[in-house]
């Protein structure tokens, strides 16, 4: 079985990779029947020379490989027919901008495995960059606070070598007595929480956060049962909420009334209640003035997330009165950080962490007859140009792609 580390071709350039040179060595050590080749690239965080030094062949043409390992979408004209591909395809939610990509993979008889669809038997995701998004997103939130209020100046994460350097910069700042709400319980929230804890910000309970004043910065971590409630006043049922949230409404305003900063680390499911609407933001009691929307669902549950921002220009302002964009430091505006590719700012750490997960959860499936069903569940398209049963709902999505 030959695996290829493919060149990332999407713009803006993404420096992340599935396997570092060291992780490639671990793959070969654990699975002697595996072979890894590397497509030449001047973009990725690990140089071609680093792979050669680790004992791997670097080539311009990797078409001999059986399995192509990438991070971002592969341009249609770069797809090699009759191969297995792994990358984030951004097609499973019927994203219009990648309709042609999915159709091309079907036409080229490509077996597509989306990193996002690699799940265990309980449908829990096994692979992702969410933890690193949380780390960088929280750091960026504090960077925006420092710039806006002239408190301190943090350098951009992309200009720092690794996570240790990021934390070293945070050691240099001190925060005012602000109250921070953090939503979510998954990998994104875990990454953001690590930054909050590194800053030694005191975590308080829900009851304390809502009822007390503090003489130091504090934060509170909330999940779906705390920022949503049943419309009829009944008891919250998490299983019922995930199955059909139509009987629920947002209960987030109680936090918005006492919070200065909101970090989002939640997963937002279709048809779930919005955290806050444009109308909510106009409420005189709405106190939040900075949102680091790490989850970044544009025109979704966070009213002030009007668009995704960029690594180059991560901040913009949301005018609560007009519901329109303004300067990030405009008086009375909500400062918004909504970068949608945050792990790209920490490519070395993110790649090493991703490779760890991929080696543990995916590579064994190629050598144990996929005994746990990892590949079967993850595969979107078949070798004969069809959608797999789990993803047949995408048929109308590709039907009319030009």
N, C-alpha and C positions, 0 to 999 in steps of 0.2 A: 504494500500500500504506500503510494507516494503522495505526500502532502506538499503543497506549495504555499509559501508566504508571498502573497501577491502584492504588487505595488498599489498604493492608494492613489486613485486618479481624480477623485472628486475635488472641486474647488469650493470654498477655500481649502488649502491642503490640510490633511489630517495626519499627524505624525505618529499616531498610535499604531500598534501592531498586535496580532493575536499572540505571538510567541517571541520573547526576547531570545538572543543567542543562547543564554544559559538555560532557558526553559526548553529550547529545542534539544539541547543535550540531555535534559531529563527525560524528554519524550523517547529518544532513541535508547536510553539506558533502560527504561521501563518496558519498552516495546521494541525489541531488536528487529522485528519484521517491518517496522516503519522506516521510511526514508523521507527526509525533508530537503527540499530545494528552495531557494530564495530568489524571487524576482528582483533584479537590480532596481534600486530606488535612491534618489537623492533627497527624499522627503522624510522618511521615517526616523524616529528618535534614535534608533540603533543603526549605525552605518553598515554599508555592505562589507567593509573591512572587518567589522566586529563579528559578522556571521562567518566570514572566511576564517578568521582566527579561531572561531569555535569549531571549525571543521566542516562547514557546510558550503556547498557549491552555490555560487551566486550567478544567475544567468539572465540574459535578456528575454529568452523564450522558455517559459515553464509549461508549455502545452503537454509535456510528457506526464505531468502529474495527474493523479486520479481525483484529488480533493484540493480545492482552492480555498485558502483561508484569508479572508479580508475583514475589514472593519466597516467601512462605509459602502454605499451603493457602487456597483461596478457599472461604468457607462455601457450602453447597449453594444456599441461597436467593439468593445474590449472583451465581451463574453465569448468564451470558447465552448462550442457545442459539445454535448454528451459528457459533461463534467459534473461533479458535485461541487456546489458553492456554499460557503458559509459567510454571511455578512448581514448587517442590519439593512434589510431591504425597504423598510418603511412602506409596506404594501398591505399589511394585514388589517389595517383600519381603512382600507380603500383610499389611501392618499392619492389625490388626482395626479400629482406631479410624478408619480412613479408607476402609473398605469402601463405605460409603454415598456417599462423595464420588466414587469411581470409577464406581459404578453411575449416579449422577446425570449424570456427564459423558457416559456412553454414551447415556442416555435423552434428553439434550439435544443429541445429535449434535455434540458438541464435539470438536475435534481437540486432544488433550492432548499437550504436549511437556514432559517432566520435565527440569529442569536436570541431574538426576543421570544421565539417559540420553543426554546430548549427548556423544558419543564420536567418535573418529576411526576410521579403517578397522581399526586395531589394537585397538579397544575401550578405548582410553585416554581417561579423562574430560578434557574440554576446559574445563569450567565448574565453578566451585565456590568456596566460602569457606574451604576447608581451611587455607590458609596463614594466614589471620587467626585461625582457631581455634587453630592452633599458637602464634601470638604471644601471644594472650590467655591460653591455657591454661598456658603456661610461666610467664608473669607471675603468674597466680593461684596457681600452685604455690609460687612464692617468697613471695608475700604470705601464704599459709597457714603457711609455715615461720616467717616473721617473727612472726606473731601467736601461733602456738602456743608458740614457744620464747622469746618476749619479746626478739627480736633487733633488730627494726625494725618500723616501720609503713608499709606501702605503701597509698596510696589505691586505691579501686576504679577499674578501667579506665573504667567507665561515667561516672565523674566527671571524666575527662580528655578534652581535646578531640580528640586524635589520637595517632598512633603516636609522633611526636616527643616528645610530652609523657610518654608511657609510658616511653620510653627515658630521658628526663631524670630520672624518679623512680628508675629502677633505678641511675642513676649515684650516687645518694645512699647506697646500702646496701653493706655488706660481708658476705661469707658465711663461715661456718666451713669447716673442712676436711671437706667432704662429698663422697661419690661418687654421681654421678647417672647412671642408665642411661636412654637414650632409644631407643625402638623405632620402626622405620619408615624409609622412604626417600622418601615422597611429599611432597605439599604441606604436610600437617600437621606432619610431622617437620621440614620446612624452616623453617616458621615458628617452631617451638620452638627449633630450633638457632640461629636468628638471635638469639633472646633470650639463650641461653647464651653465644654468641660476643660479644654486646654487653657482657655482664658480664665478659668476658675470662676465662671459665672455660676451663681447659686441656683440649683434647680429646686423649684418649690411645687407643692401640690396644687391641684386645680382649685381647691377651696381657698388656699392661701393666696394664690395669684389673683383670684377674682375679688377678694374681700380686703386685702391688706395693702398697705404702702410700705416701701422698703427704702433703706438708706444705702443700697448697693444695687448693681445690676442683677436682675434675676431672669430666669426663663421657666416656661412651663411647656411640657410635651403633651400634645392632645391627639386622640385618635377619633375615628368616625363616630363613636358612641358619645363623644363629648361635644362635637361641633355640629351634630344633627339631632333632631328629636322627632318623635311621632307627631303627626298633625292632630291626632285625637287625644294627645296627652298620655298615651299608654307607655308601657315599658319598651325601651329600645331592644330590638332583637337583631343582632349582627348578621346572622344567617339570612334572615328575612330581608334586611337592608341590601345585602349584596345581590340577592335574588331579584328583588324588585323594590327600588327605593321610592316609588311613587307615593307611598303613604308617609313619607318623611319630608321635613323642611329644615332649613339651616337654623342652627342655634349659635352661630358664630358671633353675632353682634355683641354678646355678653363679653367676649374677649376683645373685640374691636374697641369697646368703650374704655378699656383699661390698658391697652397695649400701645407701645411706641413703634415696635418693629415686629414684622411678621416674616418668618422663614417658612417656606412651603416644602415639605418633604413627603407629601401624601401621593397616593395614586388616585386619580379621579376617574371613576367609572361613568360610562354613558348614562345619562338621565338622572344622575345623583344631584342633589340640591347644590346650588352655587354657594360658595362661602359667603361672598357678599356681592351685591349688584351695584350698578351705578347709583341707584336710588339710595342704597344703604350708605354709600360713601359720602353722599350729600348730607346725611344726618349730622346735626351739630354735635352729637355725642361720639361720632366716629373719630377715634384718636390716632389710629395708625398713620404714620407719616413716612415709613420706609418698608417696602416689600421686596425681599429677595425671593423671587418666584422661581425656585430651582426646578419645580415640576413643569413650569412653562407651558400651560395649555392656553394658547392664544384664543381670545374671544370666548373664554371658558369660565370656570368657577371663580376666578379672581378678576374682578371688573377692571382693575387698573392695568392688567396685562394686555395692552393693545396690540403688541407685536413682540416678536423675539428680538432681543438686542444682540449685539455682536461682541466678540472678545475685544475688538479694537475700540468700540464705543458701547460699554456695557450698561450705561445708565440713561434713563430718560425720566421725565416727569409726567404725572397724571393730574390734570386739573379737575378737582372734584366737582366744581360748579358746572363745567361745560362737558365733562367726560372726554376731553380731547388731550392730545399730547402737548407737553410744554417742556421747558428746561428742567433738568433734574434737580437743580437747586432753586427753582422758582418758589417764592414765598407761598405757603399754604398748599403746595403741591405734594402729592405722594411721590417719593423717589422710588423708581422701579428698576430692579436688576432682573432681566429676563433672558439671559444668555442660554441658548438651547443646546450648546455643545461644550459644556463646562469641562468635562474630563480632558478635552483637547489641550487645556491649559497645563495639565499635569501629565504629559504623555508617558514619561518613564514609569512613574509609580502606577498609573492606570494600566499600562500595558503589562507590567509584571503581575499585578493583581488579577487581571483578566486571564492571562496565561495560566495562572494557578488554577482558576476555576475551570478553564477549558480542558486542561490536562486531567483534572480530577473527574470531571463529569461527562466529557464527550469522547475523548480519544479512546478510552477503554471499550466503548461501544463498537468500534471498528474491529476489535480483536476478540470480542466475546459473543459474537452473533447478536449484538444489541439485546442482551438478555433482559435489560430493564426497560426497553422500549423507548430509550432516549431519542434515537434517530427516527424511529417510526412516528413519534408524536411531533417532532420538529419539522419534518419534511413537508414542504408546501406543494412542490411540484414533483412529478414522476419522470422516469427516464423516457417515457413515451408521450411526453407533452400533455399530461393531464394534471388537474388539481387533485390532491389527495382528499379522501373523505372529510377530514377535519377542516379543510379549507375550501371545500366546494362552494361555500357561500360567496367566494370571490369571483364566481363565474360571470355574473352580470357586470362586475367591475372591469374585467378584461374583454368582455364581449365586443365592446365598441371602441377599443383602443386603436388608434391609427398607427 
